[in-house]
């Protein structure tokens, strides 16, 4: 087994250990660096880099701090779904880094099964309703915002929620609540990170045909598969462009067959 150093302060290693063990890696936690320095969900520290850049930074730091060849970084992003822009959306990214060969392999999973939410509440009843909807107390909450006189993260005690909200409402008309999205306090995030680890394991299982490095994968999908009914190019994938991050080897695989007419802009406008 190769040692894979995972830089995390939020107990993510058990979430990926089983999947990556199948790829020959023993995942060990590195927690000597405060990852909050790279950005926080609760906005005390802004994330100035992209999710991909931040995950790569963590993976590289993991190898440096642990003195290992392989490192792992993770980053979650939250917003609206990429389809209709109506549902809250969680995207979990994992970055595997080979410090000897100097290349990364990424895997990600996104989904709407998240409790990501924020709200101003004006009563204890409003706060308790928000908490119930968020899955409290299994999922933790944050009370207040950075810079407020009271700012409590990792709230999972119903008594603490009641006492803190009541105290704040005695001084203010409203109180800010949000879900604590850190992985060790958010079971829904944990499920998506496990799925991302499964995808990473599948990618690492594919070796480059030129240099045998792990992580040979599809980098781009090109549409244009012909329609079965009229032969018009459709949105379905025609070409898969593969790339090795280690040696740069590329190849294109072209799909055979035809797309169903339901995917054709001419037959099904």
QUIMOCOR-V449620 format. One line per field, one symbol per residue. phi: phi as a letter, one per 40 degrees, with the letter a starting at -180 (. if undefined). psi: psi as a letter, one per 20 degrees, with the letter a starting at -180 (. if undefined). A space follows every 50 residues. Layout:
phi = ???
psi = ???
//
This chain:
phi = .ccbcbcabbfcdccbdccccccgbccbcbbcbccccchbccgcbcccbc ccccccdccccdccccgbcbbbbbabbbabccbbgbccbbbbbbbcbbcc cgabbbaaabaccabdaaacbbacccccccccccgcccccbbbgbdgccb abbfcbcdccdcccccccccbbcabcbaccccdcbadccdcccccccccc cccccbccccbgccgcacbabbchdccccbgccbcccbbbbcacccbgcb abbbcbgbccdccccccbc
psi = pqpopooqjklighhigggihhjkpopqpokipoiiijqqhjjhpqoirr gggghggggghghghikrhpqpqqpqqqbqqjfikhqqppppppoppohg ilrqpqqqpqrjmqjoqqqpqjrhggghgggghikqigprrpprqpiqhp oprkojohgggggggghhiihqhqppqqpojphijnhhgghhhghhhggg ghghipqpigijqqjprphppprjpqphgijqpaiqpgppoqpphgijpq qpppqrarqqhijpighm.
//
